[in-house]
Amino acid sequence: MVLANAIMLLSSCGNNGCEETRESYFNATLTATGRISLTKLYAWALTADGDSLMTSSSSPTSLELMLRPDTTQTRIRLQCTIDDSGDEYQYDDTLTIGYQPYPYFLDMECGCSMFYDITEVSVTDHLFKGITINNSEITNEETVNITLTY
């Protein structure tokens, strides 16, 4: 009887009925405008404490990042390797995202999530030549926020 009660208690831990995604991600689409192709991408968060690798990808077409809720700006170092007709080149760009974070109450089961309003986006133009804001609101719904063209 005690074992059955313990199993019932353990099986109910961690599931509070929330079926909604709580995380909010910044999503970027990476689009080529010429004959070059992006073969590798590494993204580091640039902070006062140093750099930390956020993601790496081979042949990326998109980028998904988490923003820091305790500040209003996140800077990302993008190290990109491209293939230009069989020749490989490496470029470093810095993506700067300005935003206003705000807590958003989802419901009683899920609690709160952190949402963001993008106020500005810029990128150094070593590889990336254009930037378009597609959706300035970052929520728990997966949408493309910006398009980076190279």
Buried (B, 14 or more C-beta within 10 A) or exposed (E): EEEEEEEEEEEEEEEEEEEEBEEBBBBBBBBEEEEBEBBBBBBBBBEEEEEEEBBEBEEBEBBBBBBBBEEBEBBBBBBBBBBEEEEEEEBEBBBBBBBEBEEEEBEEEBEEBBBBEBEEBEBBEBBBEEBEEEEBEBBBEEEBBBBBBB
